[in-house]
Amino acid sequence: MKCTVANDGLTGISMMKKKSFDVVLLDIAMPDFTGMDVLKELKEEDMIKNQKIIVLTATVINEEKIKKLKRMGVFAIEKKPAKVQSLIEVMT
């Protein structure tokens, strides 16, 4: 399994515009260009459907927010700290 890392949302967007990944693990709470900004950009560019996005978050997330993320095209939402086995199960 190969892993590619982006340390900020803008770099991640740039990488996703060049290539499709099997899975994208996206943190919602990033400085400057947040995970929500990434999702909005992908949706506006009609690219969100090309990615299997799993959102990771340590923040409290209610059912309404989960529904909103799913409507945007997010595949799954995992709470931090995420267990590796849980991530593997969601990815497959």
PDB file of N, CA, C and O in Angstrom:
ATOM      1  N   MET A   1       0.848  -1.172   0.000  1.00  0.00           N
ATOM      2  CA  MET A   1       0.000   0.000   0.000  1.00  0.00           C
ATOM      3  C   MET A   1       0.898   1.240   0.000  1.00  0.00           C
ATOM      4  O   MET A   1       1.821   1.347   0.807  1.00  0.00           O
ATOM      5  N   LYS A   2       0.620   2.163  -0.902  1.00  0.00           N
ATOM      6  CA  LYS A   2       1.401   3.398  -1.017  1.00  0.00           C
ATOM      7  C   LYS A   2       0.597   4.543  -0.423  1.00  0.00           C
ATOM      8  O   LYS A   2      -0.618   4.627  -0.607  1.00  0.00           O
ATOM      9  N   CYS A   3       1.279   5.412   0.284  1.00  0.00           N
ATOM     10  CA  CYS A   3       0.624   6.545   0.937  1.00  0.00           C
ATOM     11  C   CYS A   3       1.267   7.848   0.460  1.00  0.00           C
ATOM     12  O   CYS A   3       2.490   7.983   0.437  1.00  0.00           O
ATOM     13  N   THR A   4       0.428   8.787   0.086  1.00  0.00           N
ATOM     14  CA  THR A   4       0.882  10.110  -0.313  1.00  0.00           C
ATOM     15  C   THR A   4       0.329  11.100   0.702  1.00  0.00           C
ATOM     16  O   THR A   4      -0.830  10.992   1.101  1.00  0.00           O
ATOM     17  N   VAL A   5       1.139  12.057   1.121  1.00  0.00           N
ATOM     18  CA  VAL A   5       0.741  12.979   2.178  1.00  0.00           C
ATOM     19  C   VAL A   5       0.752  14.419   1.683  1.00  0.00           C
ATOM     20  O   VAL A   5       1.657  14.844   0.965  1.00  0.00           O
ATOM     21  N   ALA A   6      -0.277  15.156   2.085  1.00  0.00           N
ATOM     22  CA  ALA A   6      -0.315  16.605   1.881  1.00  0.00           C
ATOM     23  C   ALA A   6      -0.476  17.219   3.268  1.00  0.00           C
ATOM     24  O   ALA A   6      -1.307  16.766   4.055  1.00  0.00           O
ATOM     25  N   ASN A   7       0.295  18.221   3.563  1.00  0.00           N
ATOM     26  CA  ASN A   7       0.264  18.829   4.898  1.00  0.00           C
ATOM     27  C   ASN A   7      -0.709  19.986   5.028  1.00  0.00           C
ATOM     28  O   ASN A   7      -0.846  20.569   6.103  1.00  0.00           O
ATOM     29  N   ASP A   8      -1.387  20.322   3.934  1.00  0.00           N
ATOM     30  CA  ASP A   8      -2.393  21.380   4.002  1.00  0.00           C
ATOM     31  C   ASP A   8      -3.426  21.159   2.901  1.00  0.00           C
ATOM     32  O   ASP A   8      -3.192  20.416   1.948  1.00  0.00           O
ATOM     33  N   GLY A   9      -4.564  21.816   3.052  1.00  0.00           N
ATOM     34  CA  GLY A   9      -5.672  21.626   2.133  1.00  0.00           C
ATOM     35  C   GLY A   9      -5.390  22.025   0.701  1.00  0.00           C
ATOM     36  O   GLY A   9      -5.809  21.332  -0.227  1.00  0.00           O
ATOM     37  N   LEU A  10      -4.692  23.124   0.504  1.00  0.00           N
ATOM     38  CA  LEU A  10      -4.402  23.583  -0.864  1.00  0.00           C
ATOM     39  C   LEU A  10      -3.509  22.606  -1.617  1.00  0.00           C
ATOM     40  O   LEU A  10      -3.708  22.357  -2.806  1.00  0.00           O
ATOM     41  N   THR A  11      -2.522  22.055  -0.912  1.00  0.00           N
ATOM     42  CA  THR A  11      -1.649  21.050  -1.534  1.00  0.00           C
ATOM     43  C   THR A  11      -2.456  19.799  -1.867  1.00  0.00           C
ATOM     44  O   THR A  11      -2.283  19.205  -2.932  1.00  0.00           O
ATOM     45  N   GLY A  12      -3.331  19.408  -0.957  1.00  0.00           N
ATOM     46  CA  GLY A  12      -4.180  18.247  -1.191  1.00  0.00           C
ATOM     47  C   GLY A  12      -5.061  18.418  -2.415  1.00  0.00           C
ATOM     48  O   GLY A  12      -5.177  17.509  -3.238  1.00  0.00           O
ATOM     49  N   ILE A  13      -5.687  19.594  -2.536  1.00  0.00           N
ATOM     50  CA  ILE A  13      -6.525  19.895  -3.705  1.00  0.00           C
ATOM     51  C   ILE A  13      -5.696  19.792  -4.983  1.00  0.00           C
ATOM     52  O   ILE A  13      -6.127  19.181  -5.961  1.00  0.00           O
ATOM     53  N   SER A  14      -4.521  20.384  -4.972  1.00  0.00           N
ATOM     54  CA  SER A  14      -3.650  20.360  -6.145  1.00  0.00           C
ATOM     55  C   SER A  14      -3.322  18.916  -6.539  1.00  0.00           C
ATOM     56  O   SER A  14      -3.331  18.576  -7.722  1.00  0.00           O
ATOM     57  N   MET A  15      -3.034  18.077  -5.554  1.00  0.00           N
ATOM     58  CA  MET A  15      -2.709  16.678  -5.825  1.00  0.00           C
ATOM     59  C   MET A  15      -3.915  15.934  -6.394  1.00  0.00           C
ATOM     60  O   MET A  15      -3.769  15.128  -7.312  1.00  0.00           O
ATOM     61  N   MET A  16      -5.110  16.202  -5.850  1.00  0.00           N
ATOM     62  CA  MET A  16      -6.313  15.514  -6.314  1.00  0.00           C
ATOM     63  C   MET A  16      -6.730  15.969  -7.712  1.00  0.00           C
ATOM     64  O   MET A  16      -7.418  15.233  -8.421  1.00  0.00           O
ATOM     65  N   LYS A  17      -6.325  17.162  -8.111  1.00  0.00           N
ATOM     66  CA  LYS A  17      -6.622  17.639  -9.461  1.00  0.00           C
ATOM     67  C   LYS A  17      -5.754  16.925 -10.494  1.00  0.00           C
ATOM     68  O   LYS A  17      -6.125  16.817 -11.662  1.00  0.00           O
ATOM     69  N   LYS A  18      -4.600  16.440 -10.052  1.00  0.00           N
ATOM     70  CA  LYS A  18      -3.674  15.772 -10.959  1.00  0.00           C
ATOM     71  C   LYS A  18      -3.888  14.272 -11.021  1.00  0.00           C
ATOM     72  O   LYS A  18      -3.547  13.632 -12.016  1.00  0.00           O
ATOM     73  N   LYS A  19      -4.461  13.699  -9.943  1.00  0.00           N
ATOM     74  CA  LYS A  19      -4.536  12.254  -9.867  1.00  0.00           C
ATOM     75  C   LYS A  19      -5.671  11.845  -8.942  1.00  0.00           C
ATOM     76  O   LYS A  19      -6.008  12.564  -8.000  1.00  0.00           O
ATOM     77  N   SER A  20      -6.254  10.695  -9.215  1.00  0.00           N
ATOM     78  CA  SER A  20      -7.287  10.136  -8.344  1.00  0.00           C
ATOM     79  C   SER A  20      -6.623   9.158  -7.382  1.00  0.00           C
ATOM     80  O   SER A  20      -5.737   8.397  -7.772  1.00  0.00           O
ATOM     81  N   PHE A  21      -7.050   9.181  -6.138  1.00  0.00           N
ATOM     82  CA  PHE A  21      -6.503   8.289  -5.121  1.00  0.00           C
ATOM     83  C   PHE A  21      -7.549   7.257  -4.732  1.00  0.00           C
ATOM     84  O   PHE A  21      -8.748   7.511  -4.844  1.00  0.00           O
ATOM     85  N   ASP A  22      -7.102   6.099  -4.278  1.00  0.00           N
ATOM     86  CA  ASP A  22      -8.033   5.060  -3.838  1.00  0.00           C
ATOM     87  C   ASP A  22      -8.873   5.550  -2.667  1.00  0.00           C
ATOM     88  O   ASP A  22     -10.078   5.304  -2.611  1.00  0.00           O
ATOM     89  N   VAL A  23      -8.234   6.243  -1.735  1.00  0.00           N
ATOM     90  CA  VAL A  23      -8.899   6.789  -0.545  1.00  0.00           C
ATOM     91  C   VAL A  23      -8.220   8.098  -0.174  1.00  0.00           C
ATOM     92  O   VAL A  23      -7.002   8.233  -0.286  1.00  0.00           O
ATOM     93  N   VAL A  24      -9.025   9.063   0.271  1.00  0.00           N
ATOM     94  CA  VAL A  24      -8.489  10.323   0.785  1.00  0.00           C
ATOM     95  C   VAL A  24      -8.934  10.446   2.231  1.00  0.00           C
ATOM     96  O   VAL A  24     -10.131  10.490   2.517  1.00  0.00           O
ATOM     97  N   LEU A  25      -7.966  10.501   3.149  1.00  0.00           N
ATOM     98  CA  LEU A  25      -8.256  10.762   4.553  1.00  0.00           C
ATOM     99  C   LEU A  25      -8.130  12.262   4.744  1.00  0.00           C
ATOM    100  O   LEU A  25      -7.053  12.831   4.564  1.00  0.00           O
ATOM    101  N   LEU A  26      -9.227  12.896   5.107  1.00  0.00           N
ATOM    102  CA  LEU A  26      -9.274  14.354   5.174  1.00  0.00           C
ATOM    103  C   LEU A  26      -9.604  14.816   6.585  1.00  0.00           C
ATOM    104  O   LEU A  26     -10.643  14.458   7.140  1.00  0.00           O
ATOM    105  N   ASP A  27      -8.717  15.610   7.156  1.00  0.00           N
ATOM    106  CA  ASP A  27      -8.963  16.215   8.464  1.00  0.00           C
ATOM    107  C   ASP A  27      -9.787  17.477   8.250  1.00  0.00           C
ATOM    108  O   ASP A  27      -9.476  18.282   7.372  1.00  0.00           O
ATOM    109  N   ILE A  28     -10.815  17.650   9.034  1.00  0.00           N
ATOM    110  CA  ILE A  28     -11.655  18.840   8.922  1.00  0.00           C
ATOM    111  C   ILE A  28     -10.952  20.068   9.500  1.00  0.00           C
ATOM    112  O   ILE A  28     -11.030  21.155   8.928  1.00  0.00           O
ATOM    113  N   ALA A  29     -10.267  19.895  10.629  1.00  0.00           N
ATOM    114  CA  ALA A  29      -9.651  21.030  11.332  1.00  0.00           C
ATOM    115  C   ALA A  29      -8.202  21.221  10.895  1.00  0.00           C
ATOM    116  O   ALA A  29      -7.273  20.704  11.516  1.00  0.00           O
ATOM    117  N   MET A  30      -8.034  21.974   9.817  1.00  0.00           N
ATOM    118  CA  MET A  30      -6.701  22.340   9.355  1.00  0.00           C
ATOM    119  C   MET A  30      -6.623  23.860   9.332  1.00  0.00           C
ATOM    120  O   MET A  30      -7.633  24.531   9.118  1.00  0.00           O
ATOM    121  N   PRO A  31      -5.434  24.405   9.550  1.00  0.00           N
ATOM    122  CA  PRO A  31      -5.317  25.870   9.519  1.00  0.00           C
ATOM    123  C   PRO A  31      -5.480  26.408   8.100  1.00  0.00           C
ATOM    124  O   PRO A  31      -5.226  25.706   7.121  1.00  0.00           O
ATOM    125  N   ASP A  32      -5.899  27.636   8.012  1.00  0.00           N
ATOM    126  CA  ASP A  32      -6.041  28.370   6.750  1.00  0.00           C
ATOM    127  C   ASP A  32      -7.114  27.763   5.839  1.00  0.00           C
ATOM    128  O   ASP A  32      -8.250  28.237   5.842  1.00  0.00           O
ATOM    129  N   PHE A  33      -6.791  26.753   5.078  1.00  0.00           N
ATOM    130  CA  PHE A  33      -7.710  26.133   4.127  1.00  0.00           C
ATOM    131  C   PHE A  33      -8.181  24.822   4.761  1.00  0.00           C
ATOM    132  O   PHE A  33      -7.478  23.813   4.700  1.00  0.00           O
ATOM    133  N   THR A  34      -9.365  24.838   5.366  1.00  0.00           N
ATOM    134  CA  THR A  34      -9.849  23.714   6.176  1.00  0.00           C
ATOM    135  C   THR A  34     -10.320  22.539   5.316  1.00  0.00           C
ATOM    136  O   THR A  34     -10.396  22.631   4.091  1.00  0.00           O
ATOM    137  N   GLY A  35     -10.630  21.442   5.990  1.00  0.00           N
ATOM    138  CA  GLY A  35     -11.197  20.291   5.301  1.00  0.00           C
ATOM    139  C   GLY A  35     -12.512  20.633   4.634  1.00  0.00           C
ATOM    140  O   GLY A  35     -12.799  20.138   3.544  1.00  0.00           O
ATOM    141  N   MET A  36     -13.320  21.473   5.271  1.00  0.00           N
ATOM    142  CA  MET A  36     -14.576  21.907   4.658  1.00  0.00           C
ATOM    143  C   MET A  36     -14.298  22.711   3.391  1.00  0.00           C
ATOM    144  O   MET A  36     -15.022  22.589   2.403  1.00  0.00           O
ATOM    145  N   ASP A  37     -13.248  23.532   3.418  1.00  0.00           N
ATOM    146  CA  ASP A  37     -12.853  24.277   2.216  1.00  0.00           C
ATOM    147  C   ASP A  37     -12.459  23.313   1.093  1.00  0.00           C
ATOM    148  O   ASP A  37     -12.801  23.531  -0.069  1.00  0.00           O
ATOM    149  N   VAL A  38     -11.742  22.253   1.450  1.00  0.00           N
ATOM    150  CA  VAL A  38     -11.346  21.242   0.459  1.00  0.00           C
ATOM    151  C   VAL A  38     -12.590  20.619  -0.157  1.00  0.00           C
ATOM    152  O   VAL A  38     -12.692  20.499  -1.378  1.00  0.00           O
ATOM    153  N   LEU A  39     -13.541  20.222   0.697  1.00  0.00           N
ATOM    154  CA  LEU A  39     -14.771  19.596   0.199  1.00  0.00           C
ATOM    155  C   LEU A  39     -15.553  20.539  -0.704  1.00  0.00           C
ATOM    156  O   LEU A  39     -16.046  20.123  -1.753  1.00  0.00           O
ATOM    157  N   LYS A  40     -15.671  21.803  -0.311  1.00  0.00           N
ATOM    158  CA  LYS A  40     -16.384  22.790  -1.132  1.00  0.00           C
ATOM    159  C   LYS A  40     -15.715  22.965  -2.491  1.00  0.00           C
ATOM    160  O   LYS A  40     -16.390  23.020  -3.519  1.00  0.00           O
ATOM    161  N   GLU A  41     -14.397  23.051  -2.492  1.00  0.00           N
ATOM    162  CA  GLU A  41     -13.640  23.211  -3.741  1.00  0.00           C
ATOM    163  C   GLU A  41     -13.844  21.997  -4.652  1.00  0.00           C
ATOM    164  O   GLU A  41     -14.087  22.150  -5.849  1.00  0.00           O
ATOM    165  N   LEU A  42     -13.744  20.801  -4.086  1.00  0.00           N
ATOM    166  CA  LEU A  42     -13.934  19.588  -4.877  1.00  0.00           C
ATOM    167  C   LEU A  42     -15.349  19.527  -5.444  1.00  0.00           C
ATOM    168  O   LEU A  42     -15.545  19.106  -6.585  1.00  0.00           O
ATOM    169  N   LYS A  43     -16.330  19.943  -4.653  1.00  0.00           N
ATOM    170  CA  LYS A  43     -17.719  19.936  -5.108  1.00  0.00           C
ATOM    171  C   LYS A  43     -17.919  20.957  -6.231  1.00  0.00           C
ATOM    172  O   LYS A  43     -18.545  20.652  -7.246  1.00  0.00           O
ATOM    173  N   GLU A  44     -17.382  22.177  -6.046  1.00  0.00           N
ATOM    174  CA  GLU A  44     -17.495  23.218  -7.070  1.00  0.00           C
ATOM    175  C   GLU A  44     -16.831  22.802  -8.379  1.00  0.00           C
ATOM    176  O   GLU A  44     -17.313  23.135  -9.461  1.00  0.00           O
ATOM    177  N   GLU A  45     -15.722  22.074  -8.272  1.00  0.00           N
ATOM    178  CA  GLU A  45     -14.982  21.622  -9.459  1.00  0.00           C
ATOM    179  C   GLU A  45     -15.565  20.317 -10.015  1.00  0.00           C
ATOM    180  O   GLU A  45     -15.053  19.773 -10.993  1.00  0.00           O
ATOM    181  N   ASP A  46     -16.640  19.819  -9.387  1.00  0.00           N
ATOM    182  CA  ASP A  46     -17.279  18.551  -9.766  1.00  0.00           C
ATOM    183  C   ASP A  46     -16.282  17.391  -9.723  1.00  0.00           C
ATOM    184  O   ASP A  46     -16.309  16.502 -10.575  1.00  0.00           O
ATOM    185  N   MET A  47     -15.401  17.415  -8.717  1.00  0.00           N
ATOM    186  CA  MET A  47     -14.382  16.386  -8.564  1.00  0.00           C
ATOM    187  C   MET A  47     -14.618  15.498  -7.350  1.00  0.00           C
ATOM    188  O   MET A  47     -13.921  14.497  -7.183  1.00  0.00           O
ATOM    189  N   ILE A  48     -15.565  15.830  -6.514  1.00  0.00           N
ATOM    190  CA  ILE A  48     -15.747  15.086  -5.273  1.00  0.00           C
ATOM    191  C   ILE A  48     -16.162  13.641  -5.547  1.00  0.00           C
ATOM    192  O   ILE A  48     -15.820  12.736  -4.786  1.00  0.00           O
ATOM    193  N   LYS A  49     -16.886  13.434  -6.620  1.00  0.00           N
ATOM    194  CA  LYS A  49     -17.342  12.078  -6.955  1.00  0.00           C
ATOM    195  C   LYS A  49     -16.190  11.183  -7.403  1.00  0.00           C
ATOM    196  O   LYS A  49     -16.322   9.960  -7.415  1.00  0.00           O
ATOM    197  N   ASN A  50     -15.063  11.788  -7.770  1.00  0.00           N
ATOM    198  CA  ASN A  50     -13.900  11.024  -8.220  1.00  0.00           C
ATOM    199  C   ASN A  50     -13.045  10.513  -7.068  1.00  0.00           C
ATOM    200  O   ASN A  50     -12.094   9.765  -7.294  1.00  0.00           O
ATOM    201  N   GLN A  51     -13.365  10.901  -5.848  1.00  0.00           N
ATOM    202  CA  GLN A  51     -12.548  10.552  -4.690  1.00  0.00           C
ATOM    203  C   GLN A  51     -13.386   9.833  -3.637  1.00  0.00           C
ATOM    204  O   GLN A  51     -14.546  10.182  -3.416  1.00  0.00           O
ATOM    205  N   LYS A  52     -12.808   8.849  -3.000  1.00  0.00           N
ATOM    206  CA  LYS A  52     -13.433   8.179  -1.851  1.00  0.00           C
ATOM    207  C   LYS A  52     -12.868   8.882  -0.620  1.00  0.00           C
ATOM    208  O   LYS A  52     -11.761   8.586  -0.170  1.00  0.00           O
ATOM    209  N   ILE A  53     -13.653   9.822  -0.083  1.00  0.00           N
ATOM    210  CA  ILE A  53     -13.162  10.674   0.997  1.00  0.00           C
ATOM    211  C   ILE A  53     -13.684  10.182   2.348  1.00  0.00           C
ATOM    212  O   ILE A  53     -14.884  10.001   2.551  1.00  0.00           O
ATOM    213  N   ILE A  54     -12.746   9.977   3.250  1.00  0.00           N
ATOM    214  CA  ILE A  54     -13.069   9.641   4.630  1.00  0.00           C
ATOM    215  C   ILE A  54     -12.621  10.817   5.481  1.00  0.00           C
ATOM    216  O   ILE A  54     -11.438  11.152   5.531  1.00  0.00           O
ATOM    217  N   VAL A  55     -13.579  11.435   6.145  1.00  0.00           N
ATOM    218  CA  VAL A  55     -13.292  12.590   6.989  1.00  0.00           C
ATOM    219  C   VAL A  55     -12.880  12.106   8.367  1.00  0.00           C
ATOM    220  O   VAL A  55     -13.532  11.245   8.957  1.00  0.00           O
ATOM    221  N   LEU A  56     -11.796  12.667   8.870  1.00  0.00           N
ATOM    222  CA  LEU A  56     -11.347  12.419  10.239  1.00  0.00           C
ATOM    223  C   LEU A  56     -11.581  13.683  11.043  1.00  0.00           C
ATOM    224  O   LEU A  56     -11.270  14.782  10.583  1.00  0.00           O
ATOM    225  N   THR A  57     -12.126  13.536  12.238  1.00  0.00           N
ATOM    226  CA  THR A  57     -12.358  14.721  13.051  1.00  0.00           C
ATOM    227  C   THR A  57     -12.260  14.405  14.532  1.00  0.00           C
ATOM    228  O   THR A  57     -12.670  13.338  14.987  1.00  0.00           O
ATOM    229  N   ALA A  58     -11.713  15.344  15.265  1.00  0.00           N
ATOM    230  CA  ALA A  58     -11.669  15.250  16.722  1.00  0.00           C
ATOM    231  C   ALA A  58     -12.747  16.134  17.339  1.00  0.00           C
ATOM    232  O   ALA A  58     -12.986  16.083  18.546  1.00  0.00           O
ATOM    233  N   THR A  59     -13.392  16.937  16.510  1.00  0.00           N
ATOM    234  CA  THR A  59     -14.422  17.837  17.007  1.00  0.00           C
ATOM    235  C   THR A  59     -15.747  17.103  17.168  1.00  0.00           C
ATOM    236  O   THR A  59     -15.981  16.070  16.540  1.00  0.00           O
ATOM    237  N   VAL A  60     -16.592  17.643  18.002  1.00  0.00           N
ATOM    238  CA  VAL A  60     -17.926  17.081  18.177  1.00  0.00           C
ATOM    239  C   VAL A  60     -18.695  17.313  16.891  1.00  0.00           C
ATOM    240  O   VAL A  60     -18.727  18.426  16.367  1.00  0.00           O
ATOM    241  N   ILE A  61     -19.300  16.277  16.399  1.00  0.00           N
ATOM    242  CA  ILE A  61     -20.019  16.373  15.131  1.00  0.00           C
ATOM    243  C   ILE A  61     -21.416  15.782  15.335  1.00  0.00           C
ATOM    244  O   ILE A  61     -21.571  14.627  15.731  1.00  0.00           O
ATOM    245  N   ASN A  62     -22.409  16.597  15.058  1.00  0.00           N
ATOM    246  CA  ASN A  62     -23.780  16.140  15.275  1.00  0.00           C
ATOM    247  C   ASN A  62     -24.334  15.468  14.012  1.00  0.00           C
ATOM    248  O   ASN A  62     -23.710  15.481  12.951  1.00  0.00           O
ATOM    249  N   GLU A  63     -25.515  14.886  14.164  1.00  0.00           N
ATOM    250  CA  GLU A  63     -26.138  14.142  13.070  1.00  0.00           C
ATOM    251  C   GLU A  63     -26.392  15.021  11.845  1.00  0.00           C
ATOM    252  O   GLU A  63     -26.246  14.561  10.713  1.00  0.00           O
ATOM    253  N   GLU A  64     -26.768  16.271  12.060  1.00  0.00           N
ATOM    254  CA  GLU A  64     -27.017  17.199  10.943  1.00  0.00           C
ATOM    255  C   GLU A  64     -25.738  17.436  10.134  1.00  0.00           C
ATOM    256  O   GLU A  64     -25.770  17.456   8.904  1.00  0.00           O
ATOM    257  N   LYS A  65     -24.623  17.613  10.830  1.00  0.00           N
ATOM    258  CA  LYS A  65     -23.331  17.828  10.158  1.00  0.00           C
ATOM    259  C   LYS A  65     -22.916  16.575   9.382  1.00  0.00           C
ATOM    260  O   LYS A  65     -22.379  16.670   8.279  1.00  0.00           O
ATOM    261  N   ILE A  66     -23.170  15.404   9.967  1.00  0.00           N
ATOM    262  CA  ILE A  66     -22.856  14.145   9.284  1.00  0.00           C
ATOM    263  C   ILE A  66     -23.671  14.048   7.997  1.00  0.00           C
ATOM    264  O   ILE A  66     -23.136  13.688   6.949  1.00  0.00           O
ATOM    265  N   LYS A  67     -24.964  14.369   8.074  1.00  0.00           N
ATOM    266  CA  LYS A  67     -25.821  14.329   6.888  1.00  0.00           C
ATOM    267  C   LYS A  67     -25.327  15.307   5.824  1.00  0.00           C
ATOM    268  O   LYS A  67     -25.327  14.988   4.635  1.00  0.00           O
ATOM    269  N   LYS A  68     -24.904  16.501   6.254  1.00  0.00           N
ATOM    270  CA  LYS A  68     -24.396  17.505   5.320  1.00  0.00           C
ATOM    271  C   LYS A  68     -23.142  16.998   4.604  1.00  0.00           C
ATOM    272  O   LYS A  68     -23.009  17.143   3.389  1.00  0.00           O
ATOM    273  N   LEU A  69     -22.225  16.402   5.374  1.00  0.00           N
ATOM    274  CA  LEU A  69     -20.999  15.869   4.782  1.00  0.00           C
ATOM    275  C   LEU A  69     -21.312  14.760   3.781  1.00  0.00           C
ATOM    276  O   LEU A  69     -20.700  14.692   2.715  1.00  0.00           O
ATOM    277  N   LYS A  70     -22.252  13.903   4.118  1.00  0.00           N
ATOM    278  CA  LYS A  70     -22.644  12.807   3.219  1.00  0.00           C
ATOM    279  C   LYS A  70     -23.272  13.368   1.935  1.00  0.00           C
ATOM    280  O   LYS A  70     -23.000  12.879   0.838  1.00  0.00           O
ATOM    281  N   ARG A  71     -24.117  14.404   2.085  1.00  0.00           N
ATOM    282  CA  ARG A  71     -24.727  15.030   0.900  1.00  0.00           C
ATOM    283  C   ARG A  71     -23.667  15.664   0.007  1.00  0.00           C
ATOM    284  O   ARG A  71     -23.816  15.706  -1.214  1.00  0.00           O
ATOM    285  N   MET A  72     -22.603  16.153   0.623  1.00  0.00           N
ATOM    286  CA  MET A  72     -21.521  16.763  -0.162  1.00  0.00           C
ATOM    287  C   MET A  72     -20.746  15.723  -0.958  1.00  0.00           C
ATOM    288  O   MET A  72     -20.087  16.053  -1.943  1.00  0.00           O
ATOM    289  N   GLY A  73     -20.827  14.453  -0.526  1.00  0.00           N
ATOM    290  CA  GLY A  73     -20.113  13.396  -1.243  1.00  0.00           C
ATOM    291  C   GLY A  73     -19.083  12.664  -0.410  1.00  0.00           C
ATOM    292  O   GLY A  73     -18.331  11.845  -0.938  1.00  0.00           O
ATOM    293  N   VAL A  74     -19.033  12.946   0.891  1.00  0.00           N
ATOM    294  CA  VAL A  74     -18.098  12.249   1.777  1.00  0.00           C
ATOM    295  C   VAL A  74     -18.545  10.797   1.909  1.00  0.00           C
ATOM    296  O   VAL A  74     -19.729  10.520   2.103  1.00  0.00           O
ATOM    297  N   PHE A  75     -17.601   9.885   1.804  1.00  0.00           N
ATOM    298  CA  PHE A  75     -17.889   8.455   1.878  1.00  0.00           C
ATOM    299  C   PHE A  75     -18.151   8.008   3.321  1.00  0.00           C
ATOM    300  O   PHE A  75     -19.091   7.256   3.580  1.00  0.00           O
ATOM    301  N   ALA A  76     -17.314   8.476   4.258  1.00  0.00           N
ATOM    302  CA  ALA A  76     -17.461   8.072   5.658  1.00  0.00           C
ATOM    303  C   ALA A  76     -16.862   9.126   6.571  1.00  0.00           C
ATOM    304  O   ALA A  76     -16.046   9.942   6.143  1.00  0.00           O
ATOM    305  N   ILE A  77     -17.273   9.103   7.838  1.00  0.00           N
ATOM    306  CA  ILE A  77     -16.750  10.013   8.852  1.00  0.00           C
ATOM    307  C   ILE A  77     -16.237   9.166  10.010  1.00  0.00           C
ATOM    308  O   ILE A  77     -16.956   8.309  10.525  1.00  0.00           O
ATOM    309  N   GLU A  78     -15.009   9.404  10.413  1.00  0.00           N
ATOM    310  CA  GLU A  78     -14.397   8.686  11.532  1.00  0.00           C
ATOM    311  C   GLU A  78     -13.940   9.681  12.586  1.00  0.00           C
ATOM    312  O   GLU A  78     -13.385  10.733  12.268  1.00  0.00           O
ATOM    313  N   LYS A  79     -14.182   9.335  13.839  1.00  0.00           N
ATOM    314  CA  LYS A  79     -13.748  10.177  14.951  1.00  0.00           C
ATOM    315  C   LYS A  79     -12.289   9.865  15.285  1.00  0.00           C
ATOM    316  O   LYS A  79     -11.848   8.718  15.210  1.00  0.00           O
ATOM    317  N   LYS A  80     -11.556  10.908  15.653  1.00  0.00           N
ATOM    318  CA  LYS A  80     -10.181  10.741  16.134  1.00  0.00           C
ATOM    319  C   LYS A  80     -10.221  10.446  17.623  1.00  0.00           C
ATOM    320  O   LYS A  80     -11.120  10.936  18.306  1.00  0.00           O
ATOM    321  N   PRO A  81      -9.321   9.693  18.140  1.00  0.00           N
ATOM    322  CA  PRO A  81      -8.299   8.951  17.395  1.00  0.00           C
ATOM    323  C   PRO A  81      -8.930   7.746  16.710  1.00  0.00           C
ATOM    324  O   PRO A  81      -9.615   6.946  17.348  1.00  0.00           O
ATOM    325  N   ALA A  82      -8.698   7.625  15.430  1.00  0.00           N
ATOM    326  CA  ALA A  82      -9.266   6.526  14.653  1.00  0.00           C
ATOM    327  C   ALA A  82      -8.414   5.274  14.845  1.00  0.00           C
ATOM    328  O   ALA A  82      -7.185   5.340  14.852  1.00  0.00           O
ATOM    329  N   LYS A  83      -9.064   4.167  14.995  1.00  0.00           N
ATOM    330  CA  LYS A  83      -8.364   2.892  15.098  1.00  0.00           C
ATOM    331  C   LYS A  83      -8.029   2.415  13.688  1.00  0.00           C
ATOM    332  O   LYS A  83      -8.850   2.516  12.777  1.00  0.00           O
ATOM    333  N   VAL A  84      -6.829   1.900  13.519  1.00  0.00           N
ATOM    334  CA  VAL A  84      -6.376   1.463  12.201  1.00  0.00           C
ATOM    335  C   VAL A  84      -7.337   0.435  11.626  1.00  0.00           C
ATOM    336  O   VAL A  84      -7.675   0.510  10.445  1.00  0.00           O
ATOM    337  N   GLN A  85      -7.781  -0.516  12.423  1.00  0.00           N
ATOM    338  CA  GLN A  85      -8.694  -1.544  11.928  1.00  0.00           C
ATOM    339  C   GLN A  85      -9.992  -0.935  11.418  1.00  0.00           C
ATOM    340  O   GLN A  85     -10.524  -1.378  10.400  1.00  0.00           O
ATOM    341  N   SER A  86     -10.509   0.073  12.111  1.00  0.00           N
ATOM    342  CA  SER A  86     -11.727   0.747  11.667  1.00  0.00           C
ATOM    343  C   SER A  86     -11.520   1.427  10.323  1.00  0.00           C
ATOM    344  O   SER A  86     -12.386   1.362   9.450  1.00  0.00           O
ATOM    345  N   LEU A  87     -10.378   2.078  10.156  1.00  0.00           N
ATOM    346  CA  LEU A  87     -10.085   2.736   8.885  1.00  0.00           C
ATOM    347  C   LEU A  87      -9.980   1.719   7.752  1.00  0.00           C
ATOM    348  O   LEU A  87     -10.485   1.954   6.654  1.00  0.00           O
ATOM    349  N   ILE A  88      -9.328   0.592   8.017  1.00  0.00           N
ATOM    350  CA  ILE A  88      -9.178  -0.444   6.988  1.00  0.00           C
ATOM    351  C   ILE A  88     -10.557  -0.970   6.583  1.00  0.00           C
ATOM    352  O   ILE A  88     -10.822  -1.181   5.400  1.00  0.00           O
ATOM    353  N   GLU A  89     -11.426  -1.178   7.562  1.00  0.00           N
ATOM    354  CA  GLU A  89     -12.776  -1.682   7.267  1.00  0.00           C
ATOM    355  C   GLU A  89     -13.561  -0.679   6.432  1.00  0.00           C
ATOM    356  O   GLU A  89     -14.273  -1.072   5.508  1.00  0.00           O
ATOM    357  N   VAL A  90     -13.444   0.600   6.741  1.00  0.00           N
ATOM    358  CA  VAL A  90     -14.167   1.628   5.991  1.00  0.00           C
ATOM    359  C   VAL A  90     -13.598   1.753   4.581  1.00  0.00           C
ATOM    360  O   VAL A  90     -14.351   1.983   3.634  1.00  0.00           O
ATOM    361  N   MET A  91     -12.292   1.607   4.426  1.00  0.00           N
ATOM    362  CA  MET A  91     -11.646   1.779   3.135  1.00  0.00           C
ATOM    363  C   MET A  91     -11.970   0.662   2.159  1.00  0.00           C
ATOM    364  O   MET A  91     -11.952   0.876   0.947  1.00  0.00           O
ATOM    365  N   THR A  92     -12.263  -0.515   2.662  1.00  0.00           N
ATOM    366  CA  THR A  92     -12.469  -1.658   1.759  1.00  0.00           C
ATOM    367  C   THR A  92     -13.921  -1.887   1.452  1.00  0.00           C
ATOM    368  O   THR A  92     -14.257  -2.809   0.709  1.00  0.00           O
TER     369      THR A  92
END
